């Protein structure tokens, strides 16, 4: 499900089962990231699917990337793997105004 920046953050904060999932590359994560995100690079192909399959399908995943394309793809892949609660951040971290960490 695609959510606006405000909806995504608001829902995340109210969701006791929430995990933020960053599907960008390592280089992108080092530039700027949302605090306490789980990082699994979608460009790793089968490696991405293997890592995703280890996650708890009962949790809610708030997924983001740079602009919303890769995270939308990740949400669709996760749905196919049996995840019922995946939420894509529209506009990605590019439009993000919430908290960030940078290394």
DSSP file (Angstrom, degrees, kcal/mol; ACC not computed):
  #  RESIDUE AA STRUCTURE BP1 BP2  ACC     N-H-->O    O-->H-N    N-H-->O    O-->H-N    TCO  KAPPA ALPHA  PHI   PSI    X-CA   Y-CA   Z-CA
    1    1 A X              0   0    0      0, 0.0    87,-2.9     0, 0.0     2,-0.4   0.000 360.0 360.0 360.0 131.7    0.0    0.0    0.0
    2    2 A X  E     -a   88   0A   0     85,-0.2     2,-0.4    87,-0.1    87,-0.2  -0.705 360.0-174.3 -85.2 131.1    1.3    3.4   -0.9
    3    3 A X  E     -a   89   0A   0     85,-2.9    87,-2.5    -2,-0.4    84,-0.0  -0.955  25.0-115.4-126.7 146.0    1.2    6.0    1.8
    4    4 A X     >  -     0   0    0     -2,-0.4     4,-2.9    85,-0.2     5,-0.2  -0.261  41.4 -99.8 -66.4 164.5    2.0    9.7    1.9
    5    5 A X  H  > S+     0   0    0      1,-0.2     4,-2.1     2,-0.2     5,-0.2   0.918 123.7  45.9 -52.2 -48.6    4.9   10.9    4.0
    6    6 A X  H  > S+     0   0    0      1,-0.2     4,-2.5     2,-0.2     5,-0.2   0.931 114.8  45.7 -64.7 -47.3    2.6   12.0    6.8
    7    7 A X  H  > S+     0   0    0      1,-0.2     4,-3.1     2,-0.2     5,-0.3   0.915 112.0  52.6 -61.2 -44.0    0.4    8.8    6.8
    8    8 A X  H  X S+     0   0    0     -4,-2.9     4,-2.2     1,-0.2    -1,-0.2   0.929 114.5  40.1 -59.3 -49.6    3.5    6.5    6.6
    9    9 A X  H  X S+     0   0    0     -4,-2.1     4,-2.3    -5,-0.2    -1,-0.2   0.895 116.6  49.9 -69.9 -41.3    5.2    8.1    9.6
   10   10 A X  H  X S+     0   0    0     -4,-2.5     4,-1.3    -5,-0.2    -2,-0.2   0.937 113.6  45.4 -63.0 -47.1    2.0    8.5   11.6
   11   11 A X  H  X S+     0   0    0     -4,-3.1     4,-0.8    -5,-0.2     3,-0.3   0.908 111.4  53.5 -62.9 -42.3    1.0    4.8   11.0
   12   12 A X  H >< S+     0   0    0     -4,-2.2     3,-1.0    -5,-0.3     6,-0.2   0.927 107.9  49.9 -57.4 -46.7    4.5    3.6   11.8
   13   13 A X  H 3< S+     0   0    0     -4,-2.3    -1,-0.2     1,-0.3    -2,-0.2   0.772 113.9  45.3 -66.6 -25.7    4.5    5.4   15.2
   14   14 A X  H 3< S+     0   0    0     -4,-1.3     2,-0.7    -3,-0.3    -1,-0.3   0.492  94.2  91.9 -94.0  -4.3    1.1    3.9   16.1
   15   15 A X    X<  -     0   0    0     -3,-1.0     3,-1.4    -4,-0.8    45,-0.1  -0.822  54.5-167.1-100.5 111.9    2.0    0.4   15.0
   16   16 A X  T 3  S+     0   0    0     -2,-0.7    -1,-0.1     1,-0.3    -4,-0.0   0.699  91.4  50.4 -69.5 -18.4    3.5   -1.8   17.7
   17   17 A X  T 3  S+     0   0    0     41,-0.1    43,-2.4     2,-0.0    -1,-0.3   0.142  86.2 134.6-101.7  18.5    4.6   -4.4   15.1
   18   18 A X  E <   +b   60   0A   0     -3,-1.4     2,-0.4    -6,-0.2    43,-0.2  -0.461  28.5 177.5 -83.2 139.1    6.3   -1.9   12.9
   19   19 A X  E     -b   61   0A   0     41,-2.3    43,-2.9    -2,-0.2     2,-0.5  -0.998  23.7-137.7-132.2 132.4    9.7   -2.3   11.2
   20   20 A X  E     -b   62   0A   0     16,-0.4    18,-3.3    -2,-0.4     2,-0.5  -0.805  20.8-162.2 -90.0 127.7   11.2    0.3    8.9
   21   21 A X  E     -bc  63  38A   0     41,-2.6    43,-2.5    -2,-0.5     2,-0.6  -0.952   6.8-162.2-117.0 121.0   12.9   -1.4    5.9
   22   22 A X  E     -bc  64  39A   0     16,-3.3    18,-2.3    -2,-0.5    43,-0.2  -0.899   7.1-177.5-101.5 120.0   15.4    0.5    3.8
   23   23 A X        +     0   0    0     41,-2.3    19,-1.9    -2,-0.6    20,-0.3   0.147  45.0 111.1-106.0  19.6   15.9   -1.2    0.4
   24   24 A X  S    S-     0   0    0     40,-0.3     2,-0.1    17,-0.2    -2,-0.1  -0.210  74.8 -82.8 -84.4 178.4   18.6    1.2   -1.0
   25   25 A X     >  -     0   0    0     16,-0.1     4,-2.2     1,-0.1     5,-0.2  -0.350  39.4-107.5 -77.5 162.9   22.3    0.5   -1.6
   26   26 A X  H  > S+     0   0    0      1,-0.2     4,-2.0     2,-0.2     5,-0.1   0.883 120.2  54.2 -56.2 -41.8   24.9    0.7    1.1
   27   27 A X  H  > S+     0   0    0      1,-0.2     4,-1.1     2,-0.2    -1,-0.2   0.903 108.6  48.1 -62.0 -42.7   26.3    3.9   -0.4
   28   28 A X  H  > S+     0   0    0      1,-0.2     4,-1.7     2,-0.2     3,-0.4   0.896 109.4  53.1 -65.0 -40.4   22.8    5.6   -0.3
   29   29 A X  H  < S+     0   0    0     -4,-2.2    -1,-0.2     1,-0.2    -2,-0.2   0.886 104.8  55.5 -62.5 -39.2   22.3    4.4    3.3
   30   30 A X  H  < S+     0   0    0     -4,-2.0    73,-1.5     1,-0.2    -1,-0.2   0.811 105.5  53.2 -65.1 -29.5   25.6    6.0    4.4
   31   31 A X  H  < S-     0   0    0     -4,-1.1     2,-0.3    -3,-0.4    -1,-0.2   0.950 130.5 -23.6 -69.7 -49.7   24.5    9.4    3.0
   32   32 A X     <  +     0   0    0     -4,-1.7     2,-0.3    70,-0.1    -1,-0.3  -0.935  65.7 170.9-166.1 137.0   21.2    9.6    4.9
   33   33 A X  B     -E  101   0B   0     68,-2.4    68,-3.1    -2,-0.3     2,-0.4  -0.979  39.2-102.4-148.4 159.0   18.8    7.1    6.5
   34   34 A X    >   -     0   0    0     -2,-0.3     3,-1.0    66,-0.2    66,-0.2  -0.713  58.1 -97.2 -79.9 132.0   15.8    7.0    8.7
   35   35 A X  T 3  S+     0   0    0     -2,-0.4    -1,-0.1    64,-0.3   -15,-0.1  -0.110 101.4  12.6 -54.9 146.1   16.9    6.0   12.3
   36   36 A X  T 3  S+     0   0    0      1,-0.2   -16,-0.4    -3,-0.1    -1,-0.2   0.740  88.0 157.4  61.4  28.2   16.6    2.3   13.3
   37   37 A X    <   -     0   0    0     -3,-1.0     2,-0.5   -18,-0.1   -16,-0.2  -0.556  43.3-129.2 -81.4 147.6   15.9    1.1    9.8
   38   38 A X  E     -c   21   0A   0    -18,-3.3   -16,-3.3    -2,-0.2     2,-0.6  -0.848  27.5-145.5 -89.6 129.8   16.6   -2.5    8.8
   39   39 A X  E     +c   22   0A   0     -2,-0.5     2,-0.4   -18,-0.2   -16,-0.2  -0.887  31.7 156.9-109.0 119.5   18.7   -2.4    5.6
   40   40 A X        -     0   0    0    -18,-2.3     2,-0.4    -2,-0.6    -2,-0.0  -0.924  37.3-133.6-136.5 111.9   18.3   -5.0    2.8
   41   41 A X    >   -     0   0    0     -2,-0.4     3,-1.6     1,-0.2   -17,-0.2  -0.492   6.5-155.1 -70.6 118.7   19.4   -3.9   -0.7
   42   42 A X  G >  S+     0   0    0    -19,-1.9     3,-1.4    -2,-0.4     6,-0.2   0.754  89.5  70.8 -66.1 -24.0   16.8   -4.8   -3.3
   43   43 A X  G 3  S+     0   0    0    -20,-0.3    -1,-0.3     1,-0.3     3,-0.1   0.565  76.9  81.5 -70.8  -6.2   19.6   -4.9   -6.0
   44   44 A X  G X  S-     0   0    0     -3,-1.6     3,-2.1     1,-0.2    -1,-0.3   0.448  79.3-165.6 -79.0   2.1   20.9   -8.1   -4.4
   45   45 A X  T X> S+     0   0    0     -3,-1.4     4,-1.9     1,-0.3     3,-0.5  -0.279  72.6  14.2  58.1-116.6   18.3  -10.0   -6.3
   46   46 A X  H 3> S+     0   0    0      1,-0.3     4,-2.8     2,-0.2    -1,-0.3   0.852 127.3  59.3 -61.5 -34.5   18.0  -13.5   -4.9
   47   47 A X  H <> S+     0   0    0     -3,-2.1     4,-2.1     2,-0.2    -1,-0.3   0.877 104.4  51.0 -60.6 -37.6   20.0  -12.4   -1.9
   48   48 A X  H <> S+     0   0    0     -3,-0.5     4,-2.7     2,-0.2    -2,-0.2   0.944 111.1  47.3 -62.9 -48.9   17.3   -9.8   -1.2
   49   49 A X  H  X S+     0   0    0     -4,-1.9     4,-2.4     1,-0.2    -2,-0.2   0.891 110.5  52.7 -61.6 -39.9   14.6  -12.5   -1.4
   50   50 A X  H  X S+     0   0    0     -4,-2.8     4,-0.6     2,-0.2    -1,-0.2   0.924 112.5  44.4 -61.5 -44.5   16.6  -14.8    0.9
   51   51 A X  H >< S+     0   0    0     -4,-2.1     3,-1.0     1,-0.2     4,-0.4   0.912 112.6  51.5 -66.7 -42.7   16.9  -12.1    3.5
   52   52 A X  H >< S+     0   0    0     -4,-2.7     3,-1.8     1,-0.3    -1,-0.2   0.897 103.1  59.4 -60.6 -41.1   13.3  -11.0    3.2
   53   53 A X  H 3< S+     0   0    0     -4,-2.4    -1,-0.3     1,-0.3    -2,-0.2   0.712  98.4  59.8 -63.1 -19.9   12.2  -14.6    3.7
   54   54 A X  T << S+     0   0    0     -3,-1.0    -1,-0.3    -4,-0.6    -2,-0.2   0.613  88.2  98.9 -81.5 -12.6   13.9  -14.7    7.1
   55   55 A X  S <  S-     0   0    0     -3,-1.8     2,-0.6    -4,-0.4    -3,-0.0  -0.339  87.8 -97.7 -78.4 158.1   11.7  -11.8    8.4
   56   56 A X    >   -     0   0    0      1,-0.2     3,-1.4    -2,-0.1    -1,-0.1  -0.638  26.4-157.3 -76.1 114.7    8.6  -12.3   10.6
   57   57 A X  T 3  S+     0   0    0     -2,-0.6    27,-0.7     1,-0.3    28,-0.3   0.622  88.1  68.1 -70.4 -11.9    5.6  -12.2    8.3
   58   58 A X  T 3  S+     0   0    0     25,-0.1    -1,-0.3    26,-0.1   -41,-0.1   0.672  87.3  85.6 -79.2 -17.0    3.4  -11.1   11.2
   59   59 A X  S <  S-     0   0    0     -3,-1.4    26,-0.5     1,-0.1     2,-0.4  -0.289  81.5-116.2 -81.2 167.3    5.1   -7.7   11.5
   60   60 A X  E     -b   18   0A   0    -43,-2.4   -41,-2.3    24,-0.1     2,-0.6  -0.898  26.4-150.9-102.9 133.9    4.3   -4.6    9.5
   61   61 A X  E     -bd  19  86A   0     24,-3.1    26,-3.0    -2,-0.4     2,-0.8  -0.925   9.3-163.4-114.5 121.4    7.0   -3.3    7.2
   62   62 A X  E     -bd  20  87A   0    -43,-2.9   -41,-2.6    -2,-0.6     2,-0.3  -0.887  24.8-163.8-101.5 105.1    7.3    0.4    6.4
   63   63 A X  E     +bd  21  88A   0     24,-2.6    26,-2.1    -2,-0.8     2,-0.3  -0.718  14.5 168.4-104.2 137.7    9.5    0.3    3.3
   64   64 A X  E     +b   22   0A   0    -43,-2.5   -41,-2.3    -2,-0.3   -40,-0.3  -0.978  10.5 166.6-143.8 160.7   11.4    3.1    1.7
   65   65 A X        -     0   0    0     24,-0.3    28,-2.5    -2,-0.3    29,-0.2  -0.532  60.2 -64.0-141.8-149.1   14.1    3.9   -0.9
   66   66 A X  S    S-     0   0    0     26,-0.2    28,-2.3    -2,-0.2    29,-0.3   0.941 122.8  -4.7 -76.5 -47.2   15.3    7.1   -2.6
   67   67 A X  S    S-     0   0    0     25,-0.2    24,-1.0    26,-0.2    25,-0.2   0.488 103.6 -92.3-128.8  -6.5   12.1    8.0   -4.5
   68   68 A X  S  > S+     0   0    0     23,-0.3     4,-1.2    22,-0.2     5,-0.1   0.287  97.9  98.1 114.7 -10.8    9.5    5.3   -4.0
   69   69 A X  H  > S+     0   0    0      2,-0.2     4,-2.0     3,-0.1     5,-0.1   0.959  87.4  39.2 -75.3 -53.4   10.1    3.0   -7.0
   70   70 A X  H  > S+     0   0    0      1,-0.2     4,-2.7     2,-0.2     5,-0.1   0.883 116.1  52.6 -65.6 -37.6   12.3    0.3   -5.5
   71   71 A X  H  > S+     0   0    0      2,-0.2     4,-2.3     1,-0.2    -1,-0.2   0.869 107.8  51.6 -67.8 -34.5   10.3    0.3   -2.2
   72   72 A X  H  X S+     0   0    0     -4,-1.2     4,-1.9     2,-0.2    -1,-0.2   0.920 111.2  47.8 -64.3 -43.0    7.1   -0.2   -4.2
   73   73 A X  H  X S+     0   0    0     -4,-2.0     4,-2.5     1,-0.2    -2,-0.2   0.907 110.5  52.3 -62.1 -42.6    8.7   -3.1   -6.0
   74   74 A X  H  X S+     0   0    0     -4,-2.7     4,-2.7     1,-0.2    -2,-0.2   0.907 107.4  52.0 -60.9 -42.3    9.9   -4.5   -2.7
   75   75 A X  H  X S+     0   0    0     -4,-2.3     4,-2.2     2,-0.2    -1,-0.2   0.901 110.0  49.0 -61.2 -41.4    6.4   -4.3   -1.3
   76   76 A X  H  X S+     0   0    0     -4,-1.9     4,-1.9     2,-0.2    -2,-0.2   0.920 112.4  47.6 -65.5 -43.2    5.0   -6.2   -4.3
   77   77 A X  H  X S+     0   0    0     -4,-2.5     4,-1.3     1,-0.2    -2,-0.2   0.913 111.4  51.1 -61.9 -42.6    7.7   -8.9   -3.9
   78   78 A X  H  <>S+     0   0    0     -4,-2.7     5,-2.6     1,-0.2     4,-0.3   0.885 106.9  54.0 -63.6 -39.1    7.0   -9.2   -0.2
   79   79 A X  H ><5S+     0   0    0     -4,-2.2     3,-1.6     1,-0.2    -1,-0.2   0.915 106.4  52.2 -59.6 -43.4    3.3   -9.6   -0.8
   80   80 A X  H 3<5S+     0   0    0     -4,-1.9    -1,-0.2     1,-0.3    -2,-0.2   0.795 106.8  54.3 -63.6 -27.8    4.1  -12.5   -3.2
   81   81 A X  T 3<5S-     0   0    0     -4,-1.3    -1,-0.3    -3,-0.2    -2,-0.2   0.430 130.0 -93.6 -87.8   1.1    6.1  -14.1   -0.3
   82   82 A X  T < 5S+     0   0    0     -3,-1.6     2,-0.5     1,-0.3    -3,-0.2   0.545  75.9 143.0 103.3   7.8    3.1  -13.9    2.0
   83   83 A X      < -     0   0    0     -5,-2.6    -1,-0.3     1,-0.1     3,-0.2  -0.706  25.5-174.4 -81.0 128.6    3.7  -10.6    3.8
   84   84 A X        +     0   0    0    -27,-0.7     2,-0.6    -2,-0.5    -1,-0.1   0.718  68.3  54.6 -97.0 -23.0    0.3   -8.9    4.4
   85   85 A X        +     0   0    0    -26,-0.5   -24,-3.1   -28,-0.3     2,-0.4  -0.759  62.9 142.8-120.6  87.3    1.3   -5.6    5.9
   86   86 A X  E     - d   0  61A   0     -2,-0.6     2,-0.5   -26,-0.2   -24,-0.2  -0.985  25.3-167.6-124.1 135.7    3.8   -3.6    3.7
   87   87 A X  E     - d   0  62A   0    -26,-3.0   -24,-2.6    -2,-0.4     2,-0.4  -0.975   9.9-147.4-129.5 120.2    3.6    0.1    3.3
   88   88 A X  E     -ad   2  63A   0    -87,-2.9   -85,-2.9    -2,-0.5     2,-0.9  -0.693  15.0-131.5 -89.5 134.2    5.5    2.1    0.6
   89   89 A X  E >   -a    3   0A   0    -26,-2.1     3,-1.6    -2,-0.4   -24,-0.3  -0.756  24.1-137.7 -84.9 106.8    6.8    5.6    1.4
   90   90 A X  T 3  S+     0   0    0    -87,-2.5   -22,-0.2    -2,-0.9   -85,-0.2  -0.441  88.2  15.8 -65.1 132.9    5.7    7.7   -1.5
   91   91 A X  T >> S-     0   0    0    -24,-1.0     4,-1.1    -2,-0.2     3,-0.5   0.276 102.4-138.3  86.5 -12.2    8.5   10.1   -2.6
   92   92 A X  G X4  -     0   0    0     -3,-1.6     3,-0.8   -25,-0.2     4,-0.3  -0.005  52.7 -37.3  56.5-160.5   11.1    8.1   -0.6
   93   93 A X  G >4 S+     0   0    0    -28,-2.5     3,-0.5     1,-0.2    -1,-0.2   0.688 128.4  76.1 -72.7 -16.8   13.8    9.7    1.5
   94   94 A X  G <4 S+     0   0    0    -28,-2.3    -1,-0.2    -3,-0.5    -2,-0.2   0.888 107.8  30.4 -59.3 -39.2   14.1   12.4   -1.1
   95   95 A X  G << S+     0   0    0     -4,-1.1    -1,-0.2    -3,-0.8    -2,-0.2   0.367  93.6 128.2-100.0   4.1   10.9   14.1    0.1
   96   96 A X    <   +     0   0    0     -3,-0.5    -3,-0.1    -4,-0.3    -5,-0.0  -0.385  27.9 172.7 -68.3 131.9   11.4   12.9    3.7
   97   97 A X        +     0   0    0     -2,-0.1    -1,-0.1     2,-0.0     3,-0.1   0.335  51.7  94.6-117.4   2.2   11.1   15.6    6.4
   98   98 A X  S    S-     0   0    0      1,-0.2     2,-0.0   -93,-0.0   -93,-0.0  -0.006  90.2 -47.2 -80.7-167.9   11.2   13.3    9.5
   99   99 A X        -     0   0    0    -64,-0.0     2,-0.3   -65,-0.0   -64,-0.3  -0.311  60.4-178.5 -66.6 143.0   14.2   12.2   11.5
  100  100 A X        -     0   0    0    -66,-0.2     2,-0.4    -3,-0.1   -66,-0.2  -0.955  18.4-151.6-137.2 157.8   17.4   11.1    9.8
  101  101 A X  B     -E   33   0B   0    -68,-3.1   -68,-2.4    -2,-0.3     2,-0.4  -0.975  11.7-170.6-123.5 145.1   20.8    9.8   10.6
  102  102 A X              0   0    0     -2,-0.4   -71,-0.2   -70,-0.2   -70,-0.1  -0.997 360.0 360.0-135.0 142.4   23.9   10.3    8.5
  103  103 A X              0   0    0    -73,-1.5   -72,-0.1    -2,-0.4   -73,-0.1   0.444 360.0 360.0 -89.1 360.0   27.3    8.7    9.0
